Amino acid sequence: MSLSVDVFLREPDGQRRILDVPEGRDDSAGFESWRETVWGSPPVRALGARFLPVLADHDLEVEAGDVAEFLREVTLLRDHLDAVAATTRRPRGRDDHREGLVRRLRNLEVAALHAGVIGGGVLVW
């Protein structure tokens, strides 16, 4: 299995309505194992990340009012990409781990930007 990132809207009754992923958009947020090995890893936590480490224990739901802060966290990880890639890759890990991180961070960013425009939230599950 793999993690997905989606945008959602809150209905007037409080229910979450997950929007369809637009044609051509990648919704991958990494492998299921990344919950702990990347997003919830000590190096990511040490950077001060507070949203993505939640994935180590359960799905992440970022409400509309927190999307800007979530976007800052994604930017923080991208700003420290080389360190995150080096410290979250398994010793015999694939050489393309860094590129996978770039792609998944971009997917998270695109979802957060879209959510920000429409007043929605972000779900990583």
KEKE-3310 file (N, C-alpha, C; in steps of 0.2 Angstrom, whole numbers, plus 5000, padded with zeros to 4 digits):
npx = (5004:5001:5004:4992:4988:4975:4963:4950:4934:4924:4908:4892:4886:4897:4903:4916:4921:4929:4938:4939:4954:4962:4963:4978:4986:4997:4994:5002:5009:5020:5027:5019:5027:5034:5027:5033:5047:5050:5041:5038:5050:5064:5074:5065:5056:5065:5068:5057:5045:5028:5016:5017:5024:5013:5008:5015:5007:4994:4982:4983:4975:4973:4965:4957:4960:4973:4981:4990:5001:5004:5009:5020:5028:5030:5038:5049:5054:5058:5068:5077:5081:5092:5098:5087:5084:5096:5096:5085:5085:5086:5101:5104:5097:5087:5095:5087:5080:5080:5075:5062:5057:5057:5047:5036:5035:5032:5019:5012:5013:5006:4993:4991:4991:4981:4970:4971:4967:4953:4948:4949:4954:4968:4971:4981:4983)
npy = (4994:5012:5029:5042:5058:5070:5082:5090:5096:5103:5099:5108:5100:5096:5085:5077:5080:5072:5077:5073:5068:5079:5076:5069:5073:5069:5059:5053:5051:5044:5028:5016:5012:5024:5031:5030:5029:5040:5052:5052:5051:5052:5062:5071:5075:5082:5093:5101:5098:5096:5091:5081:5071:5065:5055:5043:5037:5038:5043:5059:5073:5089:5103:5117:5129:5127:5124:5134:5133:5120:5120:5128:5119:5109:5116:5118:5105:5103:5113:5107:5096:5087:5083:5076:5066:5059:5054:5047:5037:5020:5010:5001:5007:5013:5022:5032:5038:5052:5059:5053:5059:5072:5072:5068:5078:5088:5084:5085:5099:5104:5099:5106:5119:5120:5117:5128:5138:5135:5135:5123:5107:5096:5079:5066:5049)
npz = (5000:4998:5003:5002:4996:4998:4995:5004:5008:5021:5024:5028:5038:5045:5040:5031:5014:5002:4988:4971:4963:4952:4935:4929:4940:4953:4967:4977:4992:4997:5002:5012:5023:5025:5034:5047:5044:5036:5037:5050:5056:5067:5062:5054:5064:5072:5065:5068:5063:5064:5059:5049:5056:5063:5055:5059:5068:5065:5052:5044:5045:5040:5044:5036:5042:5046:5035:5029:5038:5037:5024:5026:5034:5024:5015:5024:5025:5012:5011:5019:5012:5007:5019:5025:5016:5017:5030:5031:5022:5020:5025:5014:5005:4991:4977:4972:4982:4986:4975:4976:4987:4984:4974:4982:4991:4983:4979:4991:4993:4981:4984:4996:4992:4983:4992:5000:4991:4989:5002:5009:5016:5020:5017:5022:5020)
capx = (5000:5005:5000:4989:4986:4969:4960:4944:4930:4919:4901:4889:4885:4903:4906:4922:4920:4935:4938:4942:4961:4962:4967:4986:4989:5000:4992:5006:5013:5025:5025:5016:5032:5036:5024:5038:5054:5052:5037:5038:5057:5068:5077:5060:5054:5070:5067:5052:5039:5022:5010:5019:5025:5007:5007:5018:5002:4987:4981:4984:4969:4974:4960:4958:4964:4980:4984:4996:5006:5006:5013:5027:5031:5032:5044:5054:5057:5061:5074:5082:5080:5097:5098:5081:5085:5102:5095:5079:5086:5089:5108:5104:5091:5088:5098:5082:5076:5080:5070:5055:5055:5055:5040:5030:5034:5028:5012:5009:5013:5001:4987:4990:4990:4974:4966:4971:4963:4946:4946:4948:4959:4972:4971:4986:4981)
capy = (5000:5018:5034:5046:5065:5072:5089:5089:5101:5102:5101:5111:5096:5094:5079:5078:5077:5071:5079:5069:5070:5081:5072:5071:5075:5063:5060:5049:5054:5040:5022:5015:5012:5031:5034:5030:5029:5046:5057:5051:5049:5057:5068:5075:5078:5086:5099:5104:5096:5093:5088:5075:5065:5062:5049:5037:5034:5038:5047:5066:5078:5096:5107:5123:5135:5125:5123:5138:5131:5114:5122:5130:5113:5105:5120:5117:5099:5104:5117:5102:5089:5083:5080:5072:5061:5055:5051:5043:5031:5014:5009:4998:5010:5015:5029:5037:5040:5059:5060:5051:5064:5078:5071:5067:5084:5092:5082:5088:5106:5105:5098:5111:5126:5119:5117:5135:5142:5133:5134:5116:5104:5091:5073:5061:5043)
capz = (5000:4998:5006:4997:4998:4995:4997:5006:5010:5026:5023:5033:5044:5048:5037:5026:5007:4998:4981:4966:4961:4945:4930:4928:4946:4957:4974:4981:4998:4999:5004:5019:5027:5026:5040:5052:5041:5034:5040:5058:5058:5072:5059:5052:5070:5075:5061:5071:5060:5069:5055:5045:5061:5065:5051:5062:5072:5061:5046:5045:5043:5041:5043:5032:5046:5047:5029:5028:5043:5034:5018:5029:5035:5018:5013:5029:5024:5006:5013:5022:5008:5007:5026:5026:5012:5019:5036:5031:5018:5023:5022:5007:5001:4983:4976:4970:4988:4986:4970:4978:4992:4980:4971:4987:4994:4978:4979:4997:4992:4977:4987:5001:4988:4980:4998:5002:4987:4990:5009:5011:5021:5017:5021:5020:5022)
cpx = (5004:5000:4998:4988:4980:4967:4953:4940:4925:4912:4898:4887:4891:4907:4911:4920:4926:4934:4941:4949:4960:4966:4974:4989:4991:4997:4996:5010:5018:5023:5022:5021:5035:5033:5029:5045:5055:5048:5037:5045:5059:5071:5071:5057:5059:5070:5061:5045:5034:5016:5012:5020:5019:5006:5010:5012:4995:4987:4981:4978:4971:4968:4961:4962:4971:4984:4990:5002:5009:5011:5020:5031:5034:5038:5050:5058:5061:5068:5079:5082:5086:5098:5093:5082:5091:5100:5089:5079:5089:5097:5109:5099:5092:5091:5093:5078:5075:5074:5063:5053:5053:5048:5035:5029:5030:5021:5009:5008:5007:4994:4986:4988:4983:4969:4965:4967:4955:4944:4945:4954:4963:4972:4976:4984:4983)
cpy = (5006:5023:5039:5053:5067:5079:5087:5096:5099:5104:5104:5107:5093:5088:5081:5075:5078:5073:5074:5072:5072:5077:5074:5073:5069:5064:5055:5053:5050:5033:5021:5015:5019:5034:5035:5031:5036:5052:5057:5050:5054:5063:5073:5079:5083:5093:5104:5103:5094:5090:5081:5069:5062:5055:5043:5034:5033:5043:5054:5070:5085:5100:5114:5128:5133:5124:5127:5135:5124:5115:5124:5124:5109:5109:5119:5110:5099:5108:5112:5095:5085:5079:5075:5065:5056:5052:5047:5037:5025:5013:5006:5001:5012:5022:5034:5040:5048:5061:5059:5056:5070:5078:5071:5074:5089:5091:5085:5095:5108:5105:5104:5118:5126:5120:5125:5139:5141:5133:5127:5114:5099:5085:5068:5054:5037)
cpz = (5000:5001:5001:5000:4994:4998:4999:5008:5016:5024:5029:5039:5047:5044:5032:5019:5004:4991:4977:4964:4954:4941:4929:4934:4950:4964:4979:4986:5001:5000:5011:5024:5029:5032:5046:5049:5039:5038:5047:5060:5063:5068:5057:5059:5073:5071:5064:5067:5065:5065:5053:5050:5064:5062:5054:5066:5069:5055:5048:5042:5045:5039:5039:5036:5047:5041:5027:5032:5040:5028:5021:5031:5029:5015:5018:5027:5017:5007:5016:5018:5008:5014:5027:5022:5014:5025:5036:5026:5021:5021:5015:5003:4994:4983:4974:4976:4988:4981:4972:4983:4989:4977:4976:4990:4989:4978:4985:4996:4987:4980:4992:4997:4986:4986:5000:4998:4988:4997:5011:5015:5017:5021:5018:5024:5018)
residu = (MET:SER:LEU:SER:VAL:ASP:VAL:PHE:LEU:ARG:GLU:PRO:ASP:GLY:GLN:ARG:ARG:ILE:LEU:ASP:VAL:PRO:GLU:GLY:ARG:ASP:ASP:SER:ALA:GLY:PHE:GLU:SER:TRP:ARG:GLU:THR:VAL:TRP:GLY:SER:PRO:PRO:VAL:ARG:ALA:LEU:GLY:ALA:ARG:PHE:LEU:PRO:VAL:LEU:ALA:ASP:HIS:ASP:LEU:GLU:VAL:GLU:ALA:GLY:ASP:VAL:ALA:GLU:PHE:LEU:ARG:GLU:VAL:THR:LEU:LEU:ARG:ASP:HIS:LEU:ASP:ALA:VAL:ALA:ALA:THR:THR:ARG:ARG:PRO:ARG:GLY:ARG:ASP:ASP:HIS:ARG:GLU:GLY:LEU:VAL:ARG:ARG:LEU:ARG:ASN:LEU:GLU:VAL:ALA:ALA:LEU:HIS:ALA:GLY:VAL:ILE:GLY:GLY:GLY:VAL:LEU:VAL:TRP)
# end
